[in-house]
Amino acid sequence: MAKLSSLPSHAPHSARPSEFAGPSGTDRFTVGPDDPGTPLTRDRARRGPCQVLSNEDRLSDYSESSLSVTSPVVSDDDEGLGVDLDESESESDEDWEDELEGDPNRGRNLQFRLQAAAAGAKHLFDSSERVLANCHLARKGPSEADMDDICAFNLHITDNGTNRAYEHLRHSFPHKLTLRSLYLTQKRIAALSGVKPNTVDRCHKGCCCFTGNFEDLDACPYCNQPRFSSPGVPRKKFQYLPLKPLLDAMFRDKSVAKLMGYRHNYTTNQRDDDIIGDVFDGSIYKNLCNQNVVVDGQKLQHKYFSDSRDVALGLSLDGCTIFNRRKNSAWPVILINLNLPPKIRTRLQWLLCYGVIPAPSMIKNLDSYLIPLYEELARLAKGDATLDPWAEEFFWLHVYLILAFGDYPALAKLMHMKGHNGLCPCRFCEIHGLRPPGAKVYYVPLFRPDGSVNPADLPMRNHTTFIEQANEVLAAETITEANELAKEHGIKGTSVLSRLGSLNFPLSFPFDFMHLIFENLFPNLVRHYTGTFKNLDCGTEDYLIPEEEWLEICAAGEASGDTIPVAFGARVPNLETDRSSMTAEKWALWAMWLAPILLRDRFSDRKYYDHFMKLVHLVNKCISWVLKRSELEEIRIGFQEWVEEYEE
């Protein structure tokens, strides 16, 4: 019979809110051997219940692919992510039930449920049978047929193979292996992953989801399109992947679980306070570590990141076009696992895709799509029982969202701000813009008729005033008053994510370097140098590059691709004839490596080249892997001086 034992008294954050407490107030449950008197040996803990005893080499190769942590992206229509697992169509349900007949953990599961129920924590262990049963299956390892399907599907995904190529592969070696069809393979791998997408009804045009205040509506509150095509049948659904099963899969893979320990190892072993090498050296993370967790205004008893297995996440949000068609857009919602080392955490196989918001028209209410994500993050911030198969114990998994990334419009929508065209456009300071006569947008110059603005002394926002101003807008008695307040503050309301105490408005929403520098600043400088920036001339300055010399620069930049290794980045095209194909990666290569050579001696006055090179120097410092705190002031002052020189 299984033994449940609590952590020793010196274990971190042993106290928990009562609704999440285990027997006698303990916060972690240990699965010991069947004999309660047998100690949990180091060898037994090392082996763990999920170690695969067959096909080890092949499974090890497979575990490094995206299939080990994510569900395949498949759909019978254009609705989004995931596989709709229809029980009636599954070909292997009976086989799985047969495998579970001999599961030795069934008695253990019953003991878990009885003791958890006696402790008032039954709801935390509703999934223990499934988790431990999966461990039993994992001990046996995937079948040979499953491994064939996994390897074939991995090849299909990693090499971007077509469906036709996969079918050709199936029938090319019938005497060597028998593969399921691609459809059945996708369903089988989705089932093996343990990740099944959830769905919520959404507007036919993508305006919002029917969640929160919209949950009981029969029509979209923005476009009045009906919710249902027939009684009880929604016209469209939004599919999203729950976060918890994805993290469970990562903890069940021993090599991935070791990588997940990066955050704890980095913060424990980082001795030099002058070094900034990751987000964990920043003030946001360090301040959180000294605070109790707050969710929806409720202060809990445990502190942020008090357990070595607590997970830090970043949210990436941005609109994009699909199939190279400007008319169709989508918003991928990506979660970045900051517990992984920085050199791999943004690679495709490690990204956690929450969902893809289809947006054939402008999204009117982003929060309605993110409410399921908020609800899960709130639950995980409080704590959710999770199995650590290598230590053979349940522990309280805590997950905290601490950062959000995206371009300016995306984060303005996420933070409920007016955005870059507003009177008060900046999310970090309260500087007001100016609108020239006849213009439709505001500009934010430092030098202005009513007095210059000191870039070293801007009126900065903080979390308290940000939330107060947002609530002030919501509390306005009339729409006119709300609009005036929103215009003055640049804030239209509160984000659903503001209810997570781990996010600081606005410090947790940094400027996205890719969009700010490589897709905006450098391209705009090129427009300045060629006289095509907003139809403005150079006034009293003389920074224009003659057309003949500019054509030479473009030709030389294009030809440089013949001798530059691809490791430096994608090949740069001719900026004059093919500038539309430039991406952030190409702009980075051109600006940081090519332009310092190509632009030398091209300006009539050396000061313009020096001004450009000062920017290159600052950007190089910003994108370095490691910084010293003493360099932060140099970067801050450097950008202030660069902007002042630009406006002179």
Legacy VTK file of the C-alpha trace (Angstrom):
# vtk DataFile Version 3.0
C-alpha trace
ASCII
DATASET POLYDATA
POINTS 648 float
0.000 0.000 0.000
1.285 3.460 -0.826
2.682 5.705 1.835
2.005 9.439 2.022
4.507 11.406 4.011
4.952 15.124 4.371
8.094 17.127 3.806
10.396 17.629 6.774
9.795 20.710 8.853
12.642 22.616 7.244
11.134 22.304 3.747
10.394 25.645 2.052
6.959 27.302 2.303
5.406 24.443 4.267
2.288 26.506 4.955
-0.350 26.806 2.270
-3.868 28.202 2.001
-6.308 25.746 3.548
-8.022 24.963 0.279
-4.683 23.745 -1.083
-3.293 22.136 2.042
-2.644 18.451 2.381
-3.054 16.282 5.473
-2.284 18.187 8.675
-1.383 21.311 6.726
1.459 19.715 4.769
2.133 20.895 1.255
3.780 17.964 -0.517
3.002 14.263 -0.663
5.617 11.585 -1.248
4.908 8.324 -3.006
7.027 5.732 -1.241
7.507 2.056 -2.103
4.646 -0.357 -1.699
6.032 -1.429 1.672
5.655 1.580 4.012
8.673 0.437 5.951
11.000 0.394 2.945
13.010 3.600 2.571
13.088 5.502 -0.707
16.619 4.720 -1.874
18.739 6.991 -4.069
18.812 4.327 -6.758
15.043 4.030 -6.722
14.653 7.804 -6.900
17.147 7.948 -9.758
15.295 5.320 -11.735
11.905 6.887 -11.169
8.578 5.458 -12.266
8.755 6.952 -15.743
12.065 5.576 -16.921
11.644 3.817 -20.253
13.071 0.321 -20.207
12.771 -0.319 -23.928
13.549 1.693 -27.045
15.686 3.952 -24.841
17.917 5.267 -27.593
15.082 6.031 -29.964
12.973 7.654 -27.257
15.955 9.744 -26.122
16.309 11.136 -29.640
12.600 11.755 -29.795
12.489 13.520 -26.420
14.596 16.349 -27.812
12.007 17.198 -30.419
8.977 19.368 -29.991
6.792 16.270 -29.732
7.955 15.643 -26.177
6.381 18.835 -24.865
3.732 19.952 -27.303
0.702 18.560 -29.025
0.686 18.301 -32.811
-1.044 21.149 -34.552
-3.810 19.563 -36.534
-7.352 20.532 -37.357
-10.101 19.338 -39.611
-11.001 22.956 -40.385
-9.394 26.381 -40.138
-10.365 26.917 -36.537
-6.963 26.648 -34.895
-4.853 24.321 -32.831
-5.081 20.813 -31.569
-6.606 17.490 -32.424
-10.243 16.798 -31.725
-10.020 13.406 -30.055
-13.257 11.681 -30.870
-13.573 8.633 -28.632
-15.590 6.784 -31.257
-12.800 7.157 -33.844
-9.867 6.170 -31.647
-8.381 2.915 -32.811
-6.525 2.011 -29.623
-8.742 2.820 -26.631
-9.418 -0.848 -25.905
-5.715 -1.648 -26.126
-4.906 1.078 -23.612
-7.572 -0.226 -21.222
-6.101 -3.718 -21.520
-2.673 -2.344 -20.622
-4.111 -0.691 -17.526
-5.693 -3.907 -16.298
-2.381 -4.944 -14.784
-1.534 -1.521 -13.403
-0.022 -2.059 -9.928
-0.771 1.553 -9.044
-4.538 1.097 -8.832
-4.377 0.277 -5.123
-2.024 3.170 -4.610
-4.413 5.499 -6.408
-7.265 4.471 -4.129
-5.124 5.139 -1.078
-4.277 8.576 -2.445
-7.903 9.455 -2.973
-9.008 8.209 0.457
-6.326 10.029 2.405
-6.641 13.173 0.299
-10.397 13.164 0.819
-9.907 12.772 4.570
-7.624 15.812 4.468
-10.132 17.913 2.532
-7.900 18.020 -0.555
-9.629 15.421 -2.693
-10.025 17.775 -5.624
-6.251 18.100 -5.964
-5.823 14.381 -6.625
-8.632 13.769 -9.087
-6.008 13.219 -11.760
-3.670 11.012 -9.701
-5.023 7.797 -11.250
-4.303 9.074 -14.735
-0.853 10.391 -13.808
0.287 7.214 -12.090
-1.270 5.029 -14.781
0.734 6.967 -17.350
3.832 6.251 -15.287
2.980 2.546 -15.433
2.708 2.705 -19.209
5.886 4.769 -19.471
7.755 2.128 -17.494
6.883 -0.361 -20.213
7.767 2.108 -22.958
5.905 2.863 -26.201
5.110 -0.094 -28.388
7.141 -0.775 -31.522
4.247 0.459 -33.652
4.059 3.662 -31.637
7.794 4.246 -31.994
7.584 3.779 -35.759
4.784 6.325 -35.912
6.619 8.745 -33.620
9.818 8.619 -35.673
7.971 8.978 -38.969
5.874 11.861 -37.699
8.943 13.550 -36.207
10.623 13.367 -39.616
7.468 14.736 -41.251
7.312 17.742 -38.884
10.979 18.665 -38.552
11.570 18.540 -42.315
8.292 20.316 -43.169
7.173 17.372 -45.254
3.955 17.392 -47.220
1.057 15.047 -46.552
1.674 13.400 -49.921
5.321 12.739 -49.033
4.236 11.095 -45.789
1.821 8.808 -47.624
4.568 7.906 -50.088
6.817 7.002 -47.155
4.087 4.775 -45.696
3.789 2.700 -48.829
7.472 2.643 -49.824
8.564 0.052 -47.245
5.513 -2.108 -46.471
7.734 -5.139 -45.819
9.835 -3.227 -43.265
7.304 -1.254 -41.255
3.604 -0.592 -41.082
2.663 3.012 -40.434
-0.752 4.379 -39.654
-2.218 7.040 -41.888
-1.172 10.592 -41.099
-4.596 11.309 -39.614
-4.486 8.321 -37.267
-0.838 9.015 -36.419
-1.708 12.545 -35.374
-4.549 11.314 -33.202
-2.389 8.624 -31.607
0.500 10.984 -30.822
-1.935 13.546 -29.437
-3.312 10.842 -27.156
0.185 9.744 -26.086
1.085 13.349 -25.284
-1.798 13.618 -22.825
-2.594 17.097 -24.172
-6.077 17.756 -25.445
-7.232 21.203 -26.587
-10.121 22.984 -24.918
-12.604 25.117 -26.803
-14.743 28.161 -26.122
-17.286 29.778 -28.404
-16.166 32.872 -30.275
-17.609 35.501 -32.540
-17.926 34.531 -36.184
-15.806 37.571 -37.134
-13.314 37.109 -34.315
-14.361 40.186 -32.310
-14.364 38.349 -28.976
-14.857 35.051 -27.185
-17.988 34.282 -25.225
-16.230 34.186 -21.881
-16.463 36.290 -18.734
-19.221 38.886 -19.035
-20.032 37.593 -22.536
-20.507 33.968 -21.503
-24.321 33.999 -21.595
-24.761 36.181 -24.684
-26.399 34.832 -27.835
-24.844 37.428 -30.143
-21.559 39.307 -30.397
-21.720 42.566 -28.406
-19.637 44.330 -31.075
-20.960 43.205 -34.465
-24.283 41.598 -33.388
-23.484 38.421 -35.321
-25.399 35.448 -33.841
-23.415 33.072 -31.670
-25.152 29.879 -32.781
-25.875 28.522 -36.245
-28.571 26.328 -34.716
-29.690 25.830 -31.113
-26.670 24.852 -29.035
-24.291 24.706 -32.030
-21.763 27.580 -32.057
-20.758 29.046 -35.397
-17.081 29.302 -34.466
-14.850 28.106 -31.635
-11.495 29.171 -30.277
-9.190 26.286 -29.402
-6.427 26.571 -26.825
-4.020 24.181 -25.168
-4.072 24.005 -21.357
-0.707 24.831 -19.856
-0.549 22.270 -17.063
-0.304 19.105 -19.242
2.522 20.694 -21.251
4.509 21.388 -18.083
3.700 17.925 -16.740
5.222 16.430 -19.885
8.384 18.466 -19.385
8.785 17.300 -15.786
8.260 13.658 -16.840
11.212 13.807 -19.253
14.373 13.489 -17.175
16.613 15.459 -19.546
14.044 18.236 -19.882
13.425 18.310 -16.126
17.156 18.855 -15.675
17.042 21.785 -18.101
14.069 23.178 -16.181
16.322 23.494 -13.158
18.243 26.304 -14.868
16.403 29.107 -13.064
17.116 27.690 -9.616
20.736 26.850 -10.444
21.348 30.281 -11.980
19.919 32.255 -9.089
21.618 30.028 -6.518
25.069 30.065 -8.101
25.095 33.667 -9.332
27.565 35.308 -6.993
28.474 38.550 -8.793
25.705 41.096 -8.285
27.317 43.355 -10.887
26.556 40.894 -13.690
23.293 40.914 -15.655
22.981 37.729 -17.662
19.283 36.937 -17.522
15.882 38.232 -16.499
16.490 36.799 -13.028
19.084 39.511 -12.399
16.438 42.189 -12.837
14.492 44.035 -10.165
11.125 42.521 -11.126
12.185 38.965 -10.333
14.214 39.886 -7.260
11.359 41.926 -5.781
8.900 39.085 -6.377
11.113 36.627 -4.489
10.595 38.698 -1.342
6.818 38.996 -1.710
3.882 36.739 -0.942
1.880 35.539 -3.909
-1.136 37.709 -4.731
-3.941 36.514 -7.010
-7.018 38.634 -7.673
-6.238 40.798 -4.666
-5.896 37.822 -2.293
-2.556 37.537 -0.502
-1.495 33.920 -0.091
0.887 32.419 2.443
3.715 31.321 0.150
6.261 33.541 -1.590
7.063 33.749 -5.274
9.727 31.273 -6.458
10.212 29.746 -3.028
10.501 26.257 -4.531
13.275 25.179 -6.882
10.683 23.810 -9.333
8.573 26.984 -9.595
8.213 28.050 -13.224
8.646 31.577 -14.610
6.893 32.382 -17.886
6.919 35.162 -20.444
4.003 35.903 -22.791
4.599 36.802 -26.436
1.739 38.318 -28.407
1.738 39.711 -31.917
-0.462 39.817 -34.970
0.729 38.245 -38.213
-0.497 37.423 -41.686
-0.943 33.821 -42.746
-0.273 32.207 -46.114
1.337 35.514 -47.250
-2.115 37.034 -47.592
-2.526 40.471 -46.097
-6.281 40.064 -45.685
-6.060 37.130 -43.264
-4.409 37.709 -39.914
-3.932 35.697 -36.753
-2.584 36.315 -33.276
-0.382 33.484 -31.952
-0.294 33.516 -28.146
3.080 32.068 -27.154
4.356 31.324 -23.660
8.133 31.314 -23.167
9.484 29.003 -20.478
12.029 31.193 -18.687
13.143 28.225 -16.561
15.037 26.969 -19.604
18.509 28.324 -20.498
18.303 31.544 -22.556
20.078 30.049 -25.562
17.301 27.503 -26.136
14.147 28.920 -24.534
13.015 30.741 -27.693
13.657 27.848 -30.068
10.571 26.438 -31.712
10.600 23.092 -29.884
10.561 24.776 -26.469
7.832 27.338 -27.052
4.467 26.682 -25.411
1.672 27.660 -27.764
-1.475 28.568 -25.856
-3.476 29.129 -29.021
-3.825 31.066 -32.238
-6.511 33.737 -32.241
-8.059 33.906 -35.723
-8.674 37.531 -36.614
-10.302 37.996 -40.021
-11.244 41.413 -38.635
-9.832 43.499 -35.793
-10.010 41.876 -32.358
-12.328 44.017 -30.262
-11.786 42.322 -26.899
-8.471 40.540 -26.404
-9.190 39.812 -22.740
-12.062 37.512 -23.681
-9.559 35.222 -25.446
-7.128 35.329 -22.521
-9.599 34.633 -19.694
-8.993 30.832 -19.839
-5.257 31.504 -19.691
-5.697 33.847 -16.729
-7.840 31.304 -14.889
-5.218 28.593 -15.321
-2.353 30.905 -14.358
-4.283 31.981 -11.252
-4.792 28.338 -10.263
-1.142 27.500 -10.892
0.013 30.536 -8.907
-1.872 29.137 -5.916
-0.397 25.691 -6.507
-1.363 22.490 -8.282
-0.312 18.981 -7.264
2.150 17.615 -9.815
4.092 14.380 -9.993
7.877 14.431 -9.937
8.466 10.890 -11.242
12.213 10.969 -10.660
11.850 11.769 -6.953
8.653 9.659 -6.840
6.661 12.361 -5.118
3.911 14.863 -5.673
4.899 18.488 -5.248
3.107 21.813 -5.478
3.769 23.251 -8.922
3.653 27.035 -9.007
3.733 28.967 -12.274
4.142 32.742 -12.471
3.824 35.005 -15.498
6.376 37.792 -15.015
6.902 39.327 -18.485
4.985 40.070 -21.674
6.463 40.826 -25.096
5.081 42.149 -28.347
5.076 45.090 -30.704
3.592 48.416 -29.653
0.018 47.840 -30.942
-0.162 44.325 -29.471
0.923 45.370 -25.988
-1.291 48.458 -26.128
-4.246 46.146 -26.728
-3.074 43.763 -23.991
-2.597 46.595 -21.457
-5.776 48.466 -22.493
-3.879 51.555 -23.632
-4.581 54.068 -26.375
-1.381 53.151 -28.166
1.248 55.017 -30.128
-1.246 57.354 -31.802
-2.718 58.609 -28.529
-2.167 61.911 -26.731
-0.295 60.038 -23.967
1.186 57.185 -26.016
4.018 55.842 -23.869
3.379 53.004 -21.444
6.423 53.919 -19.331
6.047 57.688 -18.960
3.263 60.276 -19.064
4.778 62.537 -21.711
2.132 64.063 -23.986
2.343 64.209 -27.741
1.916 67.136 -30.108
-0.257 67.212 -33.208
0.988 69.464 -36.023
-1.679 71.460 -37.918
-3.554 69.167 -40.294
-1.960 65.989 -38.898
-4.036 63.063 -37.627
-1.469 61.537 -35.285
0.527 62.776 -32.324
4.302 63.073 -32.255
6.480 63.124 -29.157
9.519 65.372 -29.759
11.902 66.435 -27.010
12.272 69.949 -28.398
8.864 71.689 -28.535
7.474 75.231 -28.595
6.272 75.116 -24.975
9.655 74.017 -23.639
12.052 71.135 -24.119
11.656 67.806 -22.358
14.611 66.442 -20.440
15.005 62.769 -21.462
16.814 62.093 -18.174
13.851 63.329 -16.128
10.685 61.988 -17.726
7.410 61.717 -15.751
7.576 57.955 -15.236
4.575 55.714 -14.555
4.450 53.173 -11.752
2.194 50.206 -11.024
0.073 51.928 -8.400
-0.770 55.009 -10.453
-1.271 52.913 -13.594
-3.942 50.770 -11.932
-5.520 53.809 -10.214
-5.861 55.634 -13.528
-7.303 52.528 -15.185
-9.890 52.172 -12.408
-10.666 55.876 -12.672
-11.605 55.400 -16.311
-13.801 52.419 -15.470
-15.516 54.352 -12.661
-16.480 57.295 -14.913
-20.189 58.024 -14.803
-20.568 58.813 -18.502
-18.989 57.589 -21.704
-17.813 61.105 -22.487
-16.043 61.379 -19.146
-14.453 57.946 -19.622
-13.197 58.941 -23.073
-11.687 62.174 -21.750
-9.913 60.352 -18.940
-8.679 57.667 -21.332
-7.311 60.351 -23.652
-5.575 62.162 -20.789
-4.017 59.059 -19.209
-3.578 56.973 -22.348
-5.281 54.088 -20.506
-8.700 52.704 -21.400
-9.216 50.174 -18.587
-7.710 47.253 -16.707
-6.356 44.094 -18.279
-7.532 40.725 -17.027
-3.843 39.923 -16.452
-3.575 42.785 -13.949
-5.254 40.438 -11.472
-2.034 38.399 -11.416
0.207 39.858 -8.736
3.330 38.667 -10.568
2.924 41.319 -13.297
4.010 44.915 -12.790
2.311 47.521 -14.961
4.196 48.763 -16.921
7.635 47.333 -15.994
6.653 43.765 -16.937
5.919 44.928 -20.505
9.315 45.964 -21.914
9.822 47.325 -25.402
10.375 44.565 -27.920
13.890 45.099 -29.248
13.223 43.406 -32.569
10.289 45.646 -33.438
11.672 48.826 -31.908
15.190 48.721 -33.337
15.443 46.333 -36.263
12.006 46.782 -37.820
11.531 50.482 -37.110
14.591 52.530 -36.144
17.116 51.264 -38.696
14.630 51.192 -41.616
13.564 54.767 -40.758
17.183 55.924 -40.718
17.623 54.470 -44.207
14.546 56.426 -45.291
16.114 59.560 -43.819
19.392 58.965 -45.652
17.565 58.466 -48.971
15.053 61.331 -48.562
11.943 59.104 -48.398
10.948 59.568 -44.734
7.377 60.942 -44.627
8.146 63.202 -47.589
10.383 65.379 -45.404
13.443 67.144 -46.752
16.636 67.504 -44.740
15.977 71.136 -43.851
19.172 72.910 -42.845
21.060 69.627 -42.534
22.804 67.691 -45.292
22.569 64.002 -44.409
21.214 62.754 -47.770
23.348 60.183 -49.568
23.594 60.883 -53.321
21.506 58.510 -55.406
24.468 57.096 -57.328
26.328 56.281 -54.148
23.225 54.767 -52.583
22.831 52.409 -55.541
26.466 51.367 -55.096
25.827 50.698 -51.392
22.806 48.524 -52.196
24.666 46.542 -54.865
27.644 45.961 -52.566
25.363 44.839 -49.738
23.625 42.332 -51.987
26.924 40.981 -53.349
28.311 40.509 -49.826
26.044 37.499 -49.408
28.389 35.494 -51.638
31.165 35.624 -49.048
29.352 35.899 -45.686
28.645 32.575 -43.921
24.974 31.863 -43.375
25.633 31.627 -39.625
25.700 35.426 -39.558
22.084 35.589 -40.718
19.853 35.546 -43.771
21.244 37.026 -46.952
20.596 40.745 -47.398
18.846 41.666 -50.672
19.253 44.871 -52.650
17.735 47.570 -50.430
16.749 49.701 -53.403
14.932 47.101 -55.479
13.848 44.496 -52.903
13.475 46.293 -49.573
10.050 44.746 -48.945
11.690 41.354 -48.366
13.816 42.671 -45.506
13.134 41.033 -42.151
14.358 41.908 -38.667
17.142 39.345 -39.053
18.301 40.890 -42.324
18.117 44.416 -40.955
20.228 43.321 -37.988
22.903 41.858 -40.281
22.898 44.917 -42.519
22.984 47.489 -39.697
25.432 45.772 -37.345
27.900 44.270 -39.838
27.529 45.729 -43.320
26.483 49.356 -42.808
29.561 50.366 -40.748
31.648 49.561 -43.839
29.190 50.523 -46.572
28.310 53.942 -45.110
31.858 55.041 -44.353
32.787 58.235 -46.247
29.333 58.335 -47.875
27.999 61.375 -45.980
28.979 64.939 -46.730
29.680 65.494 -43.042
31.445 62.929 -40.847
29.114 63.694 -37.915
26.250 61.752 -39.532
28.363 58.623 -39.826
29.572 59.034 -36.238
25.959 59.434 -35.114
25.031 56.164 -36.847
28.021 54.328 -35.384
27.113 55.509 -31.889
23.754 53.777 -32.323
25.445 50.593 -33.553
27.694 50.628 -30.488
24.722 50.998 -28.117
22.721 48.258 -29.842
25.702 45.909 -29.689
25.857 46.415 -25.945
22.123 45.809 -25.560
22.152 42.497 -27.406
25.231 41.085 -25.671
24.658 37.982 -23.539
26.119 39.535 -20.401
26.155 43.113 -19.113
27.641 44.787 -16.089
25.381 47.012 -14.047
27.879 49.797 -14.508
27.183 49.621 -18.245
23.449 50.297 -17.778
24.052 53.947 -17.034
26.332 54.194 -20.051
23.572 52.732 -22.265
20.904 54.964 -20.723
22.922 58.157 -21.144
24.076 57.064 -24.584
20.527 56.720 -25.931
19.499 60.029 -24.352
22.375 61.822 -26.083
21.724 60.003 -29.358
18.086 61.149 -29.451
19.023 64.724 -28.533
21.628 64.785 -31.322
19.044 63.363 -33.731
16.577 66.166 -32.974
19.106 69.003 -33.058
LINES 1 649
648 0 1 2 3 4 5 6 7 8 9 10 11 12 13 14 15 16 17 18 19 20 21 22 23 24 25 26 27 28 29 30 31 32 33 34 35 36 37 38 39 40 41 42 43 44 45 46 47 48 49 50 51 52 53 54 55 56 57 58 59 60 61 62 63 64 65 66 67 68 69 70 71 72 73 74 75 76 77 78 79 80 81 82 83 84 85 86 87 88 89 90 91 92 93 94 95 96 97 98 99 100 101 102 103 104 105 106 107 108 109 110 111 112 113 114 115 116 117 118 119 120 121 122 123 124 125 126 127 128 129 130 131 132 133 134 135 136 137 138 139 140 141 142 143 144 145 146 147 148 149 150 151 152 153 154 155 156 157 158 159 160 161 162 163 164 165 166 167 168 169 170 171 172 173 174 175 176 177 178 179 180 181 182 183 184 185 186 187 188 189 190 191 192 193 194 195 196 197 198 199 200 201 202 203 204 205 206 207 208 209 210 211 212 213 214 215 216 217 218 219 220 221 222 223 224 225 226 227 228 229 230 231 232 233 234 235 236 237 238 239 240 241 242 243 244 245 246 247 248 249 250 251 252 253 254 255 256 257 258 259 260 261 262 263 264 265 266 267 268 269 270 271 272 273 274 275 276 277 278 279 280 281 282 283 284 285 286 287 288 289 290 291 292 293 294 295 296 297 298 299 300 301 302 303 304 305 306 307 308 309 310 311 312 313 314 315 316 317 318 319 320 321 322 323 324 325 326 327 328 329 330 331 332 333 334 335 336 337 338 339 340 341 342 343 344 345 346 347 348 349 350 351 352 353 354 355 356 357 358 359 360 361 362 363 364 365 366 367 368 369 370 371 372 373 374 375 376 377 378 379 380 381 382 383 384 385 386 387 388 389 390 391 392 393 394 395 396 397 398 399 400 401 402 403 404 405 406 407 408 409 410 411 412 413 414 415 416 417 418 419 420 421 422 423 424 425 426 427 428 429 430 431 432 433 434 435 436 437 438 439 440 441 442 443 444 445 446 447 448 449 450 451 452 453 454 455 456 457 458 459 460 461 462 463 464 465 466 467 468 469 470 471 472 473 474 475 476 477 478 479 480 481 482 483 484 485 486 487 488 489 490 491 492 493 494 495 496 497 498 499 500 501 502 503 504 505 506 507 508 509 510 511 512 513 514 515 516 517 518 519 520 521 522 523 524 525 526 527 528 529 530 531 532 533 534 535 536 537 538 539 540 541 542 543 544 545 546 547 548 549 550 551 552 553 554 555 556 557 558 559 560 561 562 563 564 565 566 567 568 569 570 571 572 573 574 575 576 577 578 579 580 581 582 583 584 585 586 587 588 589 590 591 592 593 594 595 596 597 598 599 600 601 602 603 604 605 606 607 608 609 610 611 612 613 614 615 616 617 618 619 620 621 622 623 624 625 626 627 628 629 630 631 632 633 634 635 636 637 638 639 640 641 642 643 644 645 646 647
